[in-house]
């Protein structure tokens, strides 16, 4: 599929990288000549130097034959103008990054309609919502919800002396009546799609599909303490912090936000509710953090503009026994360092957006018998969780799952049927209008049909 990406900053470059890995025909446009040259030398893309609004440039890029046009510059207005021009020139689908805090859901819907946008994305808001999802279940490393169902994908880590060390998944399911499915296990550098004979080990990182109604019971089964979060400390007062703080205050959390810039602190005080405590100071200062009560906080979230600072100060928070630490890391090269330091809950706004774009691009491709609704990266991108809606022409409706021959590294992990959440067994069947959750390791799945080994 032909895709044009305008604006190749942190978000844009990650989108370009992800879409080229998906084997799309990607054309990149950016105003910085050095960025353009780097794109040409690093990725298999055609790159132009410009702002993405000029008629002649869009014509040269072939916008009239473009199936997906994505504008993710640092300016909302420029992104909307780029998409408007591209749509008028023949681009089939347009996506704009719109992140102004004043653009609420109602105004965004209006802008989408007036500009004929296919999708509006807000990386900062998406990152804040992902962090809030973790804080609602702080014992988890990551929490993702599937569309229109009660099923969730959660990532948990077994403790060093886990009572489940050496226990097979088959025995675990026999012992407990709660319905859940351990669908990925990350052990060191390896990722497994386990079968019933697979034996767990202390320190394993588990990807689990489960109904949200029994998550707390699952924690008890796995011997993981359920943490309650009331007091939250945030380092770095940016757009993500604003979104997150509003979510936390609305749900009766106590929030303390620290930033070194007096002007930024003043702006935050004007925008955010009075219930938030804003501290103007160096969030990297251990002395300041001790004075502000880091030892008594329930959750610590590092959201500065530097990944290195976020990692270091999060490591300090962990050393102070803060029950839950969340770290923003955009640079993929630093993810290994963060993990080696014991940081388990890591959020990357650019990776969240890249996943959305990959999902959207796949949805635009031919998906016989199904349409993709959700896509999440698991185990640092080494596996995927995908949710498909089953269309009437899916060839395997009514066939027991045990009779389907699936590709290696593929697992059917969940089925949503109306208001019913099903953790499937071999006797379950897929029906039209079901939403089916697939776990895939090392494979690019475009439709439900792709999971079947012919």
C-alpha positions in Angstrom: 0.0 0.0 0.0 1.2 3.5 -0.8 1.5 5.7 2.3 2.8 9.3 2.7 4.1 10.5 6.1 4.5 14.2 6.7 6.6 15.3 9.7 9.4 13.0 10.7 10.2 13.9 14.2 10.2 11.2 17.0 6.6 10.1 16.2 6.9 10.3 12.4 10.2 8.4 12.3 8.7 5.6 14.4 5.7 5.4 12.1 7.9 5.3 9.0 10.0 2.5 10.6 6.9 0.5 11.5 5.2 0.8 8.2 8.3 -0.1 6.2 8.7 -3.2 8.3 5.1 -4.0 7.2 6.4 -3.8 3.7 4.3 -0.7 2.6 5.5 1.7 0.0 6.3 4.7 2.2 7.1 8.3 1.1 8.4 10.7 3.8 8.2 14.5 3.8 10.0 16.8 6.3 11.2 20.4 6.4 14.7 19.4 7.8 17.2 18.5 5.0 19.3 16.5 7.5 16.2 14.5 8.6 15.4 13.8 5.0 18.9 12.6 4.2 18.9 10.3 7.3 15.6 8.8 6.2 16.9 8.0 2.8 20.0 6.4 4.2 18.3 4.4 7.0 15.0 3.2 5.6 13.8 2.0 2.3 11.8 5.1 1.6 11.6 8.0 -0.9 12.0 11.3 1.1 11.2 14.9 0.1 12.2 18.1 1.8 9.2 20.4 2.4 6.2 21.1 4.7 3.6 18.8 3.0 1.2 21.6 1.9 2.7 22.6 -1.4 0.6 21.5 -4.4 3.7 20.7 -6.6 5.4 18.7 -3.9 2.3 16.6 -3.1 1.8 16.1 -6.8 5.4 14.9 -7.2 4.9 12.5 -4.2 1.9 11.0 -6.0 -0.7 12.0 -3.5 -3.5 11.3 -5.9 -2.6 7.6 -5.8 -2.0 7.4 -2.1 -4.2 5.2 0.0 -3.1 6.6 3.4 -1.8 10.1 4.1 -0.5 10.7 7.7 0.5 14.2 9.0 2.3 14.2 12.3 4.3 17.5 12.4 4.5 19.5 15.6 1.7 21.8 14.5 -2.0 20.8 14.7 -2.9 23.5 12.2 -0.3 22.3 9.7 -1.4 18.7 10.0 -5.0 19.6 9.4 -4.0 21.7 6.4 -1.8 18.9 4.9 -4.6 16.4 5.2 -7.2 18.8 3.7 -4.9 19.4 0.7 -4.1 15.7 0.3 -7.8 14.7 0.5 -8.7 17.3 -2.1 -5.9 16.0 -4.4 -7.1 12.4 -4.2 -5.7 10.7 -1.1 -8.2 8.0 0.0 -7.6 8.1 3.8 -6.1 10.9 5.9 -4.8 10.9 9.5 -3.8 14.0 11.4 -2.0 14.4 14.7 -4.2 16.8 16.8 -3.1 17.3 20.4 -4.2 20.7 21.5 -5.7 20.3 25.0 -8.6 22.6 23.9 -9.5 20.1 21.2 -11.9 18.0 23.3 -13.9 15.0 21.9 -16.7 17.2 20.6 -14.5 19.7 18.8 -12.4 16.9 17.4 -15.5 15.2 15.9 -16.4 18.5 14.3 -12.9 19.0 12.8 -12.8 15.4 11.5 -16.2 15.9 9.8 -15.3 19.3 8.3 -11.9 18.1 7.0 -13.1 14.7 6.0 -10.4 13.1 8.2 -10.3 9.4 8.5 -8.6 9.5 11.9 -7.3 12.0 14.5 -4.5 10.9 16.8 -3.3 12.4 20.0 -0.1 10.6 21.2 0.1 12.4 24.5 -3.5 11.6 25.4 -3.0 8.0 24.4 0.1 7.7 26.5 -1.7 9.2 29.5 -4.6 6.8 29.1 -2.2 3.8 28.9 -0.5 5.0 32.1 -3.8 5.4 33.9 -4.8 1.9 32.8 -1.7 0.6 34.6 -2.4 2.6 37.7 -5.9 1.1 37.9 -4.1 -2.3 38.1 -0.7 -1.4 39.4 0.5 -4.9 40.0 0.6 -5.3 36.2 3.4 -4.1 34.0 0.9 -3.3 31.2 -2.8 -3.3 30.7 -4.6 -3.1 27.4 -8.4 -3.3 26.8 -9.9 -4.9 23.7 -12.7 -3.0 21.9 -16.3 -3.5 23.0 -15.6 -6.4 25.3 -14.7 -7.3 28.9 -11.5 -9.0 27.9 -8.2 -7.5 28.8 -4.6 -8.2 27.9 -2.4 -7.8 31.0 1.4 -8.3 31.4 2.6 -9.5 34.8 5.9 -10.7 36.1 6.3 -13.6 38.5 8.3 -12.9 41.6 11.8 -14.3 42.4 10.4 -17.0 44.7 7.0 -17.5 42.9 5.0 -20.5 44.2 4.3 -21.2 40.5 7.9 -22.0 39.8 8.0 -25.4 37.9 4.1 -25.5 37.6 2.8 -26.4 34.2 0.0 -24.4 32.6 -2.2 -27.5 32.5 -1.8 -28.1 36.2 -2.4 -24.4 36.9 -5.7 -24.4 35.1 -6.8 -27.6 36.8 -6.2 -26.0 40.2 -8.2 -22.9 39.7 -11.6 -22.3 38.2 -11.0 -18.7 37.1 -11.0 -18.3 33.4 -7.8 -16.9 32.0 -5.2 -17.8 29.4 -1.5 -17.3 29.6 -0.7 -16.7 26.0 2.9 -15.4 26.0 5.8 -16.0 28.3 8.9 -13.8 28.0 12.0 -15.5 29.6 15.2 -13.7 29.1 15.6 -13.1 25.4 13.1 -15.7 24.4 9.3 -15.3 23.9 7.1 -18.4 23.9 3.5 -19.1 22.9 3.1 -21.8 25.5 1.0 -25.0 25.4 -0.4 -26.8 28.4 2.8 -28.7 29.1 4.9 -25.5 29.4 6.3 -25.0 32.9 6.5 -21.5 34.5 9.7 -20.2 36.2 10.2 -17.5 38.7 10.9 -14.2 37.0 8.8 -15.0 33.9 6.9 -12.2 32.3 3.4 -13.4 31.4 1.0 -12.0 28.8 -2.5 -13.0 29.9 -6.0 -12.6 28.4 -8.6 -12.4 31.1 -12.1 -11.0 31.8 -11.8 -7.8 33.8 -14.2 -9.3 36.4 -11.7 -11.8 37.6 -8.4 -10.0 37.4 -8.0 -9.6 41.2 -8.6 -13.3 41.7 -5.9 -14.0 39.1 -3.4 -11.9 41.1 -4.1 -14.1 44.1 -3.7 -17.3 42.1 -0.3 -16.0 40.8 0.8 -15.0 44.3 1.1 -11.3 43.3 0.2 -8.7 45.8 -2.6 -6.3 44.8 -1.3 -2.7 45.2 -3.7 0.2 45.9 -2.7 3.6 44.5 -3.8 6.8 46.2 -0.8 9.2 46.2 0.9 9.8 42.9 4.1 11.8 42.2 4.8 12.9 38.6 8.1 14.4 37.4 7.9 16.6 34.4 5.0 19.0 33.5 4.2 18.4 29.9 1.1 17.6 27.8 1.2 13.9 28.9 1.4 15.0 32.6 -1.6 17.4 32.1 -3.8 14.7 30.6 -2.7 12.1 33.2 -3.2 14.5 36.2 -6.7 15.3 35.1 -7.6 11.6 34.9 -6.1 11.0 38.3 -7.8 13.9 40.1 -11.2 13.0 38.5 -10.8 9.6 40.1 -9.8 10.9 43.5 -6.1 10.4 43.5 -3.8 12.8 45.3 -1.3 14.2 42.7 2.0 16.0 43.3 3.7 17.3 40.1 7.3 18.5 40.0 8.9 20.6 37.3 12.0 22.8 37.2 10.6 25.5 35.0 8.8 28.3 36.9 6.9 29.5 33.8 5.7 25.9 33.1 4.6 25.5 36.7 2.6 28.7 36.5 0.9 27.5 33.4 0.1 24.1 35.0 -1.5 25.8 38.0 -3.8 27.8 35.6 -4.8 24.7 33.6 -5.1 21.9 36.2 -7.5 21.6 39.1 -6.7 23.0 42.5 -6.4 19.6 44.0 -3.0 19.1 42.4 0.1 20.1 44.2 2.6 21.7 41.9 6.3 21.9 43.1 8.8 24.1 41.2 12.1 22.3 41.6 14.6 19.9 40.1 12.8 16.5 39.8 16.2 14.8 39.5 17.2 16.0 43.0 17.1 13.0 45.4 17.0 15.5 48.3 13.9 17.3 46.9 12.2 14.0 46.2 12.8 12.8 49.8 11.5 16.2 51.1 8.4 15.8 49.0 7.7 12.3 50.4 8.8 9.9 47.8 9.1 7.2 50.4 5.4 7.5 51.2 4.0 7.7 47.6 2.2 4.9 46.0 3.2 5.6 42.4 6.0 7.5 40.8 5.8 8.5 37.1 8.8 10.0 35.2 7.7 12.2 32.2 10.6 14.5 31.5 11.7 15.2 28.0 14.9 13.1 28.4 14.6 9.3 28.3 18.0 9.1 30.2 16.6 11.2 33.0 13.4 9.3 33.2 15.3 6.0 33.5 17.7 7.2 36.1 15.1 8.9 38.4 12.8 5.9 38.0 15.6 3.6 39.1 16.0 5.8 42.2 12.3 5.7 42.9 12.4 1.9 42.7 15.4 1.9 45.2 13.1 3.8 47.6 10.6 1.0 47.4 7.9 3.0 45.7 5.3 0.3 44.9 4.6 1.3 41.3 7.0 3.1 39.0 6.1 4.1 35.4 8.8 5.4 33.0 8.3 7.2 29.7 11.0 6.0 27.2 10.8 6.8 23.5 14.2 5.7 22.4 14.0 2.0 21.6 17.8 1.7 22.1 17.3 2.6 25.8 14.6 0.0 26.4 17.1 -2.7 27.2 18.9 -0.5 29.7 15.6 0.3 31.4 14.6 -3.3 31.6 18.1 -4.4 32.9 17.6 -1.8 35.7 14.5 -3.6 36.8 12.0 -1.0 35.3 9.0 -3.0 34.1 6.3 -0.5 33.3 7.6 1.5 30.4 5.4 3.7 28.1 6.4 4.9 24.7 4.0 7.5 23.1 5.6 7.0 19.7 5.2 3.2 19.9 1.6 3.6 20.9 0.9 5.7 17.8 3.0 3.4 15.5 0.8 0.5 16.7 -2.3 2.4 15.8 -1.0 3.3 12.4 0.0 -0.3 11.7 -3.4 -1.5 12.7 -5.1 1.1 10.6 -3.0 0.2 7.5 -3.7 -3.4 7.9 -7.4 -2.6 8.3 -7.3 -0.9 4.9 -5.9 -4.0 3.2 -8.0 -6.8 2.0 -9.1 -8.8 5.0 -11.4 -11.6 3.8 -13.8 -12.8 6.4 -12.8 -10.4 9.1 -11.8 -6.8 10.0 -9.1 -5.8 12.4 -10.3 -3.8 15.5 -7.3 -3.7 17.9 -3.6 -4.3 17.7 -1.1 -4.3 20.6 2.6 -5.0 20.8 3.7 -7.5 23.4 7.1 -8.4 24.9 8.7 -5.2 23.5 7.4 -5.8 20.0 8.3 -9.5 19.7 4.7 -10.6 19.7 1.3 -9.1 18.9 -2.2 -9.3 20.2 -4.8 -8.6 17.5 -8.6 -8.4 17.7 -10.7 -9.2 14.7 -14.4 -8.8 14.1 -15.8 -11.9 12.3 -17.7 -11.2 9.1 -20.3 -13.5 7.6 -18.0 -14.7 4.9 -15.4 -16.2 7.3 -14.9 -19.7 6.1 -14.4 -21.3 9.5 -17.5 -20.3 11.4 -19.0 -23.2 13.4 -15.8 -25.2 13.2 -14.5 -26.4 16.7 -11.2 -24.7 17.4 -9.6 -28.1 18.0 -10.2 -29.0 14.4 -8.5 -25.8 13.1 -4.8 -26.2 12.1 -3.1 -23.0 13.1 0.3 -21.8 12.1 3.1 -22.2 14.6 3.4 -19.2 16.9 -0.3 -18.4 16.7 -2.9 -18.8 19.4 -6.7 -18.0 19.6 -6.8 -16.4 23.1 -10.3 -15.0 23.5 -13.7 -14.6 22.0 -16.2 -11.9 22.7 -19.8 -12.7 21.8 -22.2 -9.9 22.7 -21.7 -9.2 26.4 -20.1 -12.6 27.0 -16.3 -13.0 27.3 -15.0 -16.5 26.4 -11.6 -17.9 27.2 -11.8 -20.6 24.5 -11.3 -24.4 24.8 -11.0 -26.8 21.9 -14.7 -27.3 21.7 -15.6 -23.6 21.2 -16.5 -22.3 17.8 -16.3 -18.9 16.1 -19.5 -17.3 15.0 -20.3 -14.3 12.7 -20.1 -11.0 14.6 -17.8 -12.5 17.3 -14.6 -10.6 18.2 -11.7 -12.9 18.2 -8.4 -12.2 19.9 -5.3 -13.7 18.3 -1.7 -13.8 19.7 1.0 -14.1 17.1 4.8 -14.3 17.5 6.9 -13.5 14.5 4.1 -13.3 12.0 2.2 -10.5 10.2 -1.5 -11.2 10.5 -3.8 -9.3 8.2 -7.0 -11.3 8.7 -8.4 -14.3 10.6 -7.8 -16.4 7.6 -4.1 -15.8 7.9 -3.9 -17.9 11.1 -5.0 -21.1 9.3 -2.2 -23.4 8.1 -3.4 -24.7 4.7 
